[in-house]
Amino acid sequence: MNHLPGKLVRLRKHYNYSQGQIAEVLGIDALEYMAYENGRAVLNYAQMKKLSAFYHVSIDDLFRNSEEIELKSVSSTDTDELNLKYFIPKKTVWTRTWNLLKKYPYVFIGAFLLVSILIGLSIMRRPVKDPDSLELQDRNRLSVSESSVVWIMDDGSVKGSGDDSYGQLEGLPESGILKVAEGQGFTVVLGSEGRLATYGGMTPKMIEEISSWKNITDIAAGESHLVAVDSRGRVMCIGDDSNGQCEISSVSNIERVYASDKGSIAISRDGKIFSSGDFFGASMFKNFTDIRDIASSSENTVIVREDGSVRYYAKNRSFFEAETWSDIVDVACGNNFIAGLDSNGKVHIDIDSYIIRTEVESWENIKAIDADDEYLIAFDGEKIYGIGKNTYHQFEKSESLKTTLAQVSGVNLNMSEDAVTVRFDPVANASGYVVSIDAGIGLSQYIRNEEVSFSADNFTEQASYTLTIITKGEDDYEDSAPLVYNFTYVPYVPPQEDVFTLDELIGKTVTNFEAYLKGLDYDITRLTRVETEEICEGEEAIVTGVSGIYEHESIRKSELQQRQITYSYCKVVPNGEE
């Protein structure tokens, strides 16, 4: 077993040095030095020699396969120039303090009383939240990262799904958890006693520090950092600080904390918002004092105000529908959507895809929602629902024993100046159909027959659209896969007047001829009738000639009405007459 890391820690703490100070002695950064104390990297000979001289121990003592190491009492008189600038001799400090106390006792007593009064007043002014009074709240029960999801069951146990490469989903607690926070490769849980436990890819140093935090009341995780607040409103932060996300620890009197991938957000007990790090849109919300919930993605930030309304700051698009929501209690956002949960457990989503909208709005009795840039998760207290990018199998659709219905067929679109009418063949065992058209405003209808119309006011001539039809099932039948049909809106415009071709005219009976013209809207009072000397063979007069029009002529009704038509017919002779 390698005992060197433990010796390095004991030596450093014995002489009251920080990791940063020892790193500076070795000419490296603090993170690299942390790897030596954690046993993830090995010192080279030059570094060993430098630490040997610095701590006044032999290299053999450092290398010896034993936990024992001599911890000398070093003073400034026997310390070389190298460690003189870092050394904080404990005995000298206490000696000087004692000498000053004996010389100026009343000054020290007065200063002590003044500091005590100030501390007391500060504590009296600052409300303290008792960690024992914390309860499991729905908004705290779900947390996601790019590749994994964790959630809290009603019994306080924690479950997880997705990527577990760092062991962040292994050995999760089975009771007593009030909140979860999921980062990239790590899980942190808050217990009822106000203490934290960590799982996954954190360094031993980070784990040690986090385990020392007490009376924690809220936590949040970014991609590679953790932020927490305790019962006195003090903020703690650990992990990646390359974007200044841990500068949030300088604020006080905090009630709640949130995190973006590379940023931190804190809301004070008087409702003010603070942020640090790379946090898109943070400046927009600094003047709000009535925030109920807040969420962010790489490109959007959204808040819920105490009145249940939603406000957002987006990088590339608008979410007009989200601005109309009310009674929202929880919010989440990705790069191309905003989702809100209302007090009735219904999820609303503002997104361009109406297939996703239909799926999300079918979720019921939801208690919490959360999102990463490219997927949305909801939790109903027993199971999770998800939609979007599922690369790491963060969410799984349960297998169904139902028969999947067929897609519709025989789709026909009739496009006119008034409407777009969709017709299709019926599907056996269907309970109905959801017909949606991606027209930018959410055209979607549930129908039970096989025909539906959408007003032409929703379409632009020559624009392209996507028609989607889902066969809906119930009982033993599952919805079909969506049928997707692309089309361009080109309305059919009928001619102002129909053009028709005249049938055979000569040879009709007079009665049928005049009825025929009357059926073409011709005013038969304008007809000129001429009886000929030709004797009809039958008992009815027959048309023998027509002028003004001719057989098989193509003509419009308006033109026909302008014609002066004359027809001749044979003479009908009674029996026995010539």
C-alpha positions as CSV (number, residue, x, y, z in Angstrom):
1,M,0.0,0.0,0.0
2,N,1.3,3.5,-0.8
3,H,1.5,5.5,2.4
4,L,3.0,8.6,0.9
5,P,-0.3,10.5,0.2
6,G,-1.3,10.2,3.9
7,K,2.2,11.4,5.0
8,L,1.9,14.4,2.7
9,V,-1.5,15.3,4.3
10,R,-0.2,14.9,7.9
11,L,2.9,17.0,7.3
12,R,1.0,19.8,5.6
13,K,-1.7,20.0,8.3
14,H,0.9,19.7,11.1
15,Y,2.6,22.9,9.9
16,N,-0.6,24.7,9.1
17,Y,-0.1,24.9,5.3
18,S,-2.7,25.0,2.6
19,Q,-2.5,22.9,-0.5
20,G,-2.0,26.1,-2.5
21,Q,1.1,27.0,-0.5
22,I,2.7,23.6,-0.9
23,A,1.9,23.7,-4.6
24,E,3.6,27.0,-4.9
25,V,6.7,25.5,-3.1
26,L,6.8,22.8,-5.8
27,G,6.1,25.3,-8.7
28,I,2.8,23.6,-9.7
29,D,-0.9,24.4,-9.5
30,A,-3.1,23.4,-6.6
31,L,-5.1,20.8,-8.6
32,E,-1.9,19.0,-9.6
33,Y,-0.8,18.9,-6.0
34,M,-4.2,17.6,-4.9
35,A,-3.6,14.6,-7.1
36,Y,-0.4,13.7,-5.1
37,E,-2.4,13.8,-1.8
38,N,-5.2,11.8,-3.3
39,G,-2.8,9.1,-4.6
40,R,-3.8,9.7,-8.3
41,A,-0.2,11.0,-9.2
42,V,3.3,10.3,-8.0
43,L,5.9,12.9,-7.0
44,N,9.2,12.9,-9.0
45,Y,12.6,12.8,-7.3
46,A,13.2,16.5,-7.5
47,Q,9.8,17.3,-5.9
48,M,10.5,14.7,-3.2
49,K,13.9,16.3,-2.5
50,K,12.3,19.7,-2.2
51,L,9.6,18.6,0.2
52,S,12.2,16.7,2.2
53,A,14.1,19.9,2.8
54,F,11.0,21.9,3.3
55,Y,9.6,19.6,6.0
56,H,13.1,18.7,7.5
57,V,12.5,15.0,7.0
58,S,14.6,12.5,5.0
59,I,13.5,11.1,1.6
60,D,13.8,7.7,3.2
61,D,11.2,8.7,5.8
62,L,8.8,9.8,3.0
63,F,9.3,6.6,1.0
64,R,9.3,4.1,3.9
65,N,6.4,1.6,3.7
66,S,4.9,2.8,6.9
67,E,2.3,5.3,8.1
68,E,4.6,6.7,10.7
69,I,6.4,10.0,10.0
70,E,8.2,12.2,12.5
71,L,6.4,15.5,13.0
72,K,9.0,18.0,14.3
73,S,8.4,21.2,16.2
74,V,9.8,23.7,13.8
75,S,10.3,27.3,14.6
76,S,11.4,30.3,12.5
77,T,15.0,30.0,13.7
78,D,15.6,26.6,12.2
79,T,13.6,27.1,9.0
80,D,15.4,27.7,5.7
81,E,14.5,30.6,3.4
82,L,12.3,28.3,1.3
83,N,9.6,27.6,3.8
84,L,10.1,30.8,5.9
85,K,7.7,32.7,3.7
86,Y,5.0,30.1,4.3
87,F,5.7,28.9,7.9
88,I,3.2,30.0,10.6
89,P,4.9,29.0,13.9
90,K,2.1,28.1,16.3
91,K,4.1,28.7,19.5
92,T,5.4,32.1,18.4
93,V,1.9,33.3,17.6
94,W,0.5,32.2,20.9
95,T,3.5,33.6,22.8
96,R,3.1,37.0,21.3
97,T,-0.7,37.0,21.9
98,W,-0.1,36.0,25.6
99,N,2.5,38.8,26.1
100,L,0.1,41.4,24.6
101,L,-2.8,40.2,26.7
102,K,-0.7,40.5,29.9
103,K,0.4,44.0,28.9
104,Y,-3.0,45.4,27.7
105,P,-5.6,43.3,29.6
106,Y,-8.4,45.9,29.5
107,V,-8.0,46.5,25.8
108,F,-8.4,42.8,25.1
109,I,-11.4,42.6,27.4
110,G,-13.1,45.6,25.8
111,A,-12.4,44.2,22.3
112,F,-13.7,40.8,23.3
113,L,-17.0,42.3,24.6
114,L,-17.5,44.5,21.6
115,V,-17.0,41.6,19.2
116,S,-19.3,39.4,21.3
117,I,-22.0,42.1,21.1
118,L,-21.7,42.5,17.4
119,I,-21.8,38.8,16.8
120,G,-24.8,38.5,19.0
121,L,-26.7,41.3,17.2
122,S,-25.8,39.7,13.8
123,I,-27.2,36.4,14.9
124,M,-30.3,38.0,16.3
125,R,-30.9,39.8,13.0
126,R,-30.4,36.7,10.8
127,P,-33.2,34.3,10.8
128,V,-32.2,30.7,11.2
129,K,-33.9,27.8,9.5
130,D,-33.9,24.7,11.5
131,P,-32.8,21.8,9.3
132,D,-35.0,19.4,11.4
133,S,-38.0,21.3,10.1
134,L,-37.2,20.6,6.5
135,E,-39.6,18.4,4.6
136,L,-39.5,16.6,1.3
137,Q,-40.8,19.1,-1.3
138,D,-41.9,18.2,-4.8
139,R,-39.6,20.7,-6.5
140,N,-36.5,19.0,-4.9
141,R,-37.3,15.5,-5.9
142,L,-35.8,15.4,-9.4
143,S,-32.5,16.4,-10.9
144,V,-30.8,15.7,-14.2
145,S,-27.4,16.1,-15.9
146,E,-26.5,15.6,-19.6
147,S,-26.3,11.8,-19.1
148,S,-28.2,10.8,-16.0
149,V,-31.3,11.3,-13.9
150,V,-32.0,10.9,-10.2
151,W,-35.2,11.2,-8.3
152,I,-36.6,10.7,-4.7
153,M,-39.5,8.2,-4.1
154,D,-42.2,8.9,-1.6
155,D,-40.4,6.8,1.0
156,G,-37.3,9.0,0.8
157,S,-35.2,6.5,-1.2
158,V,-33.2,7.7,-4.3
159,K,-33.3,6.1,-7.7
160,G,-31.4,6.8,-10.8
161,S,-31.0,6.0,-14.5
162,G,-28.7,6.8,-17.3
163,D,-24.9,6.8,-17.5
164,D,-23.2,5.4,-14.4
165,S,-19.6,5.5,-15.6
166,Y,-18.4,7.2,-12.4
167,G,-20.6,5.2,-10.0
168,Q,-22.9,8.2,-9.3
169,L,-25.9,5.9,-9.4
170,E,-24.5,3.1,-7.2
171,G,-25.5,2.6,-3.5
172,L,-27.9,5.5,-3.5
173,P,-29.6,5.9,-0.1
174,E,-32.8,4.1,0.7
175,S,-34.5,6.5,3.0
176,G,-34.4,10.0,4.7
177,I,-33.5,12.1,1.6
178,L,-35.0,15.5,1.0
179,K,-33.3,16.7,-2.1
180,V,-31.0,15.5,-4.9
181,A,-28.6,17.3,-7.1
182,E,-27.1,15.7,-10.2
183,G,-23.9,16.9,-11.9
184,Q,-21.8,15.4,-14.7
185,G,-20.5,12.2,-13.1
186,F,-21.7,12.8,-9.5
187,T,-24.8,12.7,-7.3
188,V,-25.2,14.7,-4.1
189,V,-28.1,14.1,-1.7
190,L,-29.4,16.2,1.2
191,G,-30.6,14.2,4.3
192,S,-33.2,15.2,6.9
193,E,-30.4,16.0,9.4
194,G,-29.0,18.7,7.1
195,R,-25.9,16.7,6.0
196,L,-24.8,15.8,2.5
197,A,-23.6,12.6,1.0
198,T,-21.8,12.2,-2.4
199,Y,-21.7,9.5,-5.0
200,G,-19.5,9.2,-8.1
201,G,-16.6,11.2,-9.5
202,M,-15.5,13.6,-6.7
203,T,-12.0,13.8,-5.4
204,P,-11.4,12.6,-1.8
205,K,-10.7,16.2,-0.8
206,M,-14.0,17.4,-2.2
207,I,-15.8,14.6,-0.4
208,E,-14.0,15.4,2.8
209,E,-15.0,19.1,2.6
210,I,-18.6,18.4,1.6
211,S,-19.0,16.0,4.5
212,S,-18.0,18.7,6.9
213,W,-20.8,21.1,5.8
214,K,-23.6,21.1,8.5
215,N,-27.2,22.3,8.7
216,I,-27.6,22.4,4.9
217,T,-31.1,23.5,3.7
218,D,-30.7,23.6,-0.1
219,I,-28.3,22.3,-2.8
220,A,-27.9,22.6,-6.5
221,A,-25.3,21.1,-9.0
222,G,-23.9,22.5,-12.2
223,E,-21.9,20.5,-14.7
224,S,-18.8,20.2,-12.4
225,H,-19.6,22.2,-9.3
226,L,-21.9,22.0,-6.2
227,V,-23.5,25.0,-4.4
228,A,-25.3,24.8,-1.1
229,V,-26.8,27.0,1.6
230,D,-27.0,26.4,5.3
231,S,-29.6,27.3,7.9
232,R,-28.0,30.7,8.6
233,G,-28.1,31.7,4.9
234,R,-24.4,31.1,4.2
235,V,-23.4,29.8,0.8
236,M,-20.8,27.2,0.1
237,C,-19.4,26.1,-3.3
238,I,-17.0,23.5,-4.4
239,G,-15.7,22.1,-7.7
240,D,-14.9,23.7,-11.0
241,D,-14.5,27.5,-10.6
242,S,-13.0,28.2,-14.0
243,N,-15.9,30.5,-14.8
244,G,-16.2,32.1,-11.4
245,Q,-19.2,30.0,-10.5
246,C,-18.0,29.7,-6.8
247,E,-17.8,33.4,-6.3
248,I,-21.5,33.0,-5.2
249,S,-20.1,32.0,-1.8
250,S,-19.5,35.6,-1.0
251,V,-23.2,36.4,-0.6
252,S,-25.2,35.9,2.6
253,N,-28.7,35.7,4.0
254,I,-29.6,33.3,1.2
255,E,-32.8,31.2,1.1
256,R,-32.4,29.0,-2.0
257,V,-29.7,28.1,-4.5
258,Y,-29.8,27.0,-8.2
259,A,-27.2,26.2,-10.8
260,S,-26.6,26.3,-14.5
261,D,-23.9,24.2,-16.1
262,K,-21.2,26.8,-15.4
263,G,-23.0,29.2,-13.2
264,S,-24.6,29.6,-9.7
265,I,-27.7,31.4,-8.7
266,A,-28.9,32.4,-5.2
267,I,-32.1,33.9,-4.0
268,S,-31.9,35.8,-0.7
269,R,-34.5,35.7,2.1
270,D,-35.8,39.1,1.0
271,G,-36.2,37.9,-2.6
272,K,-33.1,39.3,-4.3
273,I,-31.3,37.3,-6.9
274,F,-27.5,36.9,-7.1
275,S,-25.5,35.0,-9.7
276,S,-21.9,34.2,-10.6
277,G,-20.2,32.3,-13.4
278,D,-21.4,31.8,-16.9
279,F,-25.1,32.2,-16.5
280,F,-27.1,33.2,-19.6
281,G,-29.5,36.0,-18.9
282,A,-28.8,36.4,-15.2
283,S,-28.6,40.2,-15.4
284,M,-32.2,40.4,-16.6
285,F,-33.6,39.0,-13.4
286,K,-31.5,40.8,-10.8
287,N,-34.3,43.3,-10.2
288,F,-37.0,40.7,-9.5
289,T,-37.9,40.0,-5.9
290,D,-40.8,37.6,-6.3
291,I,-39.2,34.5,-7.9
292,R,-40.8,31.1,-7.1
293,D,-38.5,29.0,-9.3
294,I,-35.7,29.4,-11.9
295,A,-34.1,27.2,-14.5
296,S,-31.5,27.6,-17.2
297,S,-30.0,25.9,-20.2
298,S,-27.1,26.9,-22.4
299,E,-29.3,29.2,-24.4
300,N,-32.3,30.1,-22.2
301,T,-33.2,31.2,-18.7
302,V,-36.7,31.1,-17.3
303,I,-38.3,32.0,-14.0
304,V,-41.7,31.5,-12.4
305,R,-42.9,34.5,-10.4
306,E,-45.0,34.2,-7.2
307,D,-48.2,34.9,-9.2
308,G,-47.5,31.8,-11.3
309,S,-46.6,33.7,-14.5
310,V,-43.5,32.9,-16.5
311,R,-40.7,35.2,-17.7
312,Y,-37.8,34.1,-19.9
313,Y,-34.6,35.3,-21.5
314,A,-33.7,33.5,-24.7
315,K,-30.7,33.6,-27.0
316,N,-32.2,32.6,-30.4
317,R,-36.0,32.4,-30.3
318,S,-39.2,33.5,-28.7
319,F,-41.6,31.5,-26.5
320,F,-44.8,33.5,-26.9
321,E,-47.0,30.6,-25.6
322,A,-45.1,30.4,-22.3
323,E,-45.9,34.0,-21.7
324,T,-49.6,33.1,-21.5
325,W,-49.3,30.4,-18.8
326,S,-50.6,30.9,-15.3
327,D,-50.6,28.9,-12.0
328,I,-47.1,27.5,-12.8
329,V,-45.3,26.1,-9.8
330,D,-42.2,24.5,-11.4
331,V,-40.3,25.3,-14.5
332,A,-37.6,23.7,-16.7
333,C,-36.0,24.6,-20.0
334,G,-33.8,23.2,-22.8
335,N,-32.2,24.9,-25.7
336,N,-35.3,24.8,-27.9
337,F,-38.2,24.6,-25.3
338,I,-39.6,25.9,-22.1
339,A,-41.8,23.6,-19.9
340,G,-43.9,24.6,-16.9
341,L,-45.8,22.5,-14.3
342,D,-49.1,23.8,-13.0
343,S,-50.6,23.2,-9.5
344,N,-52.9,20.5,-11.0
345,G,-50.0,18.3,-12.1
346,K,-50.2,19.2,-15.8
347,V,-47.1,19.9,-17.9
348,H,-47.2,22.7,-20.5
349,I,-44.5,22.9,-23.1
350,D,-43.6,25.7,-25.6
351,I,-41.8,23.9,-28.5
352,D,-42.1,23.8,-32.3
353,S,-42.8,20.1,-32.5
354,Y,-46.4,19.3,-32.0
355,I,-45.7,15.6,-31.7
356,I,-43.6,16.3,-28.6
357,R,-46.3,18.7,-27.4
358,T,-49.0,16.0,-27.6
359,E,-46.8,13.5,-25.7
360,V,-45.9,15.9,-22.9
361,E,-49.5,17.2,-22.4
362,S,-50.6,13.6,-22.0
363,W,-48.6,13.2,-18.8
364,E,-50.8,13.4,-15.6
365,N,-50.4,14.0,-11.9
366,I,-46.8,15.2,-12.3
367,K,-45.0,16.4,-9.1
368,A,-41.7,17.7,-10.5
369,I,-40.0,18.5,-13.8
370,D,-36.3,19.2,-14.8
371,A,-34.4,19.4,-18.1
372,D,-31.0,19.3,-19.7
373,D,-30.3,21.2,-23.0
374,E,-31.9,18.5,-25.2
375,Y,-34.4,16.5,-23.1
376,L,-37.2,17.0,-20.6
377,I,-38.0,14.7,-17.6
378,A,-41.1,14.6,-15.4
379,F,-41.8,12.6,-12.2
380,D,-45.2,11.6,-10.8
381,G,-44.0,10.2,-7.5
382,E,-43.7,6.7,-8.8
383,K,-42.1,6.8,-12.2
384,I,-40.4,9.2,-14.6
385,Y,-41.5,10.3,-18.0
386,G,-39.0,11.6,-20.6
387,I,-38.9,13.0,-24.1
388,G,-36.0,14.3,-26.2
389,K,-32.4,13.1,-26.7
390,N,-32.0,9.8,-24.9
391,T,-28.4,8.9,-25.7
392,Y,-27.6,7.5,-22.3
393,H,-31.0,5.8,-21.8
394,Q,-31.8,8.3,-19.0
395,F,-35.4,7.4,-19.5
396,E,-37.1,4.3,-20.8
397,K,-40.5,3.8,-22.2
398,S,-42.1,0.7,-20.5
399,E,-42.7,-2.2,-22.7
400,S,-46.4,-2.6,-23.7
401,L,-48.4,-5.7,-24.2
402,K,-50.9,-3.8,-26.4
403,T,-51.2,-4.2,-30.1
404,T,-49.9,-1.2,-32.0
405,L,-52.4,0.2,-34.4
406,A,-51.5,0.7,-38.1
407,Q,-50.8,4.1,-39.6
408,V,-53.5,5.7,-41.7
409,S,-53.4,5.3,-45.5
410,G,-55.1,6.8,-48.5
411,V,-54.4,10.3,-47.3
412,N,-55.9,13.0,-49.5
413,L,-55.5,16.8,-49.1
414,N,-58.0,19.2,-50.6
415,M,-56.6,22.7,-50.6
416,S,-59.0,25.6,-51.4
417,E,-59.0,29.3,-50.7
418,D,-61.2,28.6,-47.6
419,A,-59.6,25.5,-46.0
420,V,-57.3,22.6,-46.1
421,T,-59.3,19.4,-45.8
422,V,-57.6,16.1,-44.8
423,R,-59.2,12.8,-45.7
424,F,-57.9,9.3,-45.2
425,D,-59.0,5.7,-45.0
426,P,-60.2,4.4,-41.6
427,V,-58.0,2.1,-39.4
428,A,-59.6,-0.9,-37.7
429,N,-59.9,-0.6,-33.9
430,A,-58.9,3.0,-33.8
431,S,-60.6,5.1,-31.1
432,G,-59.8,8.3,-33.0
433,Y,-57.0,10.2,-34.8
434,V,-54.8,13.2,-33.9
435,V,-54.2,15.3,-37.0
436,S,-51.6,18.1,-36.7
437,I,-50.1,20.5,-39.1
438,D,-46.9,22.3,-38.4
439,A,-48.0,25.8,-39.2
440,G,-46.2,27.7,-36.5
441,I,-49.3,28.1,-34.2
442,G,-50.1,24.6,-33.2
443,L,-52.8,23.3,-35.5
444,S,-53.9,20.0,-34.0
445,Q,-57.3,18.3,-33.7
446,Y,-58.5,15.1,-32.2
447,I,-61.2,13.5,-34.4
448,R,-63.2,10.3,-34.4
449,N,-64.0,10.2,-38.2
450,E,-61.6,10.3,-41.1
451,E,-62.0,13.9,-42.2
452,V,-60.9,17.3,-40.7
453,S,-60.6,20.8,-42.1
454,F,-58.2,23.6,-41.1
455,S,-59.0,27.2,-41.9
456,A,-57.0,28.7,-44.8
457,D,-56.2,31.7,-42.7
458,N,-53.5,29.6,-41.0
459,F,-51.6,29.0,-44.3
460,T,-49.4,31.0,-46.7
461,E,-49.6,30.2,-50.4
462,Q,-46.6,28.3,-51.7
463,A,-45.3,27.7,-48.1
464,S,-44.3,24.1,-47.1
465,Y,-46.0,22.3,-44.2
466,T,-45.8,19.0,-42.4
467,L,-48.9,17.0,-41.8
468,T,-48.8,14.4,-39.0
469,I,-51.5,11.8,-38.3
470,I,-51.5,9.4,-35.3
471,T,-54.0,6.6,-35.0
472,K,-55.2,6.6,-31.3
473,G,-55.9,3.4,-29.5
474,E,-57.5,2.4,-26.2
475,D,-58.0,-0.7,-24.1
476,D,-55.8,-3.4,-25.8
477,Y,-54.5,-1.1,-28.6
478,E,-51.6,1.3,-28.6
479,D,-51.2,4.4,-30.6
480,S,-49.7,4.1,-34.1
481,A,-46.4,5.5,-35.1
482,P,-47.0,9.0,-36.6
483,L,-47.6,9.2,-40.3
484,V,-45.7,12.3,-41.6
485,Y,-46.7,13.9,-44.9
486,N,-45.1,17.0,-46.4
487,F,-47.0,19.3,-48.7
488,T,-47.0,22.8,-50.2
489,Y,-50.1,24.9,-49.8
490,V,-51.4,25.7,-53.3
491,P,-55.1,26.4,-53.1
492,Y,-57.3,25.2,-56.0
493,V,-59.1,28.2,-57.5
494,P,-62.0,27.2,-59.8
495,P,-62.6,29.2,-62.9
496,Q,-65.1,32.0,-62.6
497,E,-67.6,30.2,-64.9
498,D,-67.7,26.5,-65.9
499,V,-67.1,25.7,-69.5
500,F,-69.4,22.9,-70.8
501,T,-70.0,21.2,-74.1
502,L,-73.5,21.0,-75.6
503,D,-74.9,17.6,-76.1
504,E,-76.7,16.5,-79.3
505,L,-79.4,19.0,-80.1
506,I,-81.1,17.8,-83.3
507,G,-83.4,14.8,-82.7
508,K,-84.5,15.7,-79.2
509,T,-88.2,16.2,-78.7
510,V,-89.3,19.8,-78.4
511,T,-90.2,19.2,-74.7
512,N,-86.8,17.7,-73.9
513,F,-84.9,20.3,-75.9
514,E,-86.5,23.3,-74.1
515,A,-86.0,21.5,-70.7
516,Y,-82.3,21.0,-71.6
517,L,-81.8,24.7,-72.3
518,K,-83.7,25.7,-69.2
519,G,-81.4,23.4,-67.2
520,L,-78.4,25.4,-68.5
521,D,-80.0,28.6,-67.2
522,Y,-81.1,29.8,-70.6
523,D,-84.2,32.0,-70.7
524,I,-86.5,30.0,-73.0
525,T,-88.8,32.9,-73.5
526,R,-86.2,34.1,-75.9
527,L,-86.5,31.1,-78.1
528,T,-87.8,31.4,-81.7
529,R,-89.8,28.3,-82.7
530,V,-90.5,27.5,-86.4
531,E,-92.8,24.7,-87.5
532,T,-91.8,23.0,-90.8
533,E,-94.0,21.2,-93.3
534,E,-92.1,18.0,-92.5
535,I,-94.4,15.4,-91.0
536,C,-93.3,13.9,-87.7
537,E,-93.2,10.1,-87.7
538,G,-94.3,9.8,-84.2
539,E,-96.8,11.6,-81.9
540,E,-94.3,14.1,-80.6
541,A,-92.7,17.1,-82.3
542,I,-88.9,16.6,-83.0
543,V,-86.3,19.3,-83.4
544,T,-85.1,19.3,-86.9
545,G,-82.7,22.2,-87.0
546,V,-81.0,24.8,-84.6
547,S,-79.4,28.1,-85.3
548,G,-77.5,30.3,-82.8
549,I,-75.7,27.3,-81.3
550,Y,-74.5,24.0,-82.6
551,E,-74.0,20.6,-81.3
552,H,-70.8,19.8,-79.2
553,E,-69.9,23.5,-78.9
554,S,-67.9,24.4,-75.8
555,I,-69.5,27.4,-74.3
556,R,-69.8,29.3,-71.0
557,K,-73.2,29.8,-69.4
558,S,-72.9,33.6,-69.6
559,E,-72.2,33.3,-73.3
560,L,-75.1,30.9,-73.8
561,Q,-77.5,33.4,-72.2
562,Q,-76.5,36.0,-74.8
563,R,-77.3,33.8,-77.8
564,Q,-80.5,34.3,-79.8
565,I,-81.6,30.7,-80.5
566,T,-84.0,29.5,-83.2
567,Y,-85.1,26.0,-83.7
568,S,-87.4,24.2,-86.2
569,Y,-89.4,21.2,-85.6
570,C,-91.6,18.8,-87.6
571,K,-95.4,18.9,-87.8
572,V,-97.4,16.4,-85.9
573,V,-100.5,15.1,-87.9
574,P,-103.4,13.4,-86.2
575,N,-104.3,9.9,-87.4
576,G,-106.2,9.9,-90.6
577,E,-105.1,13.4,-91.6
578,E,-102.6,14.4,-94.3
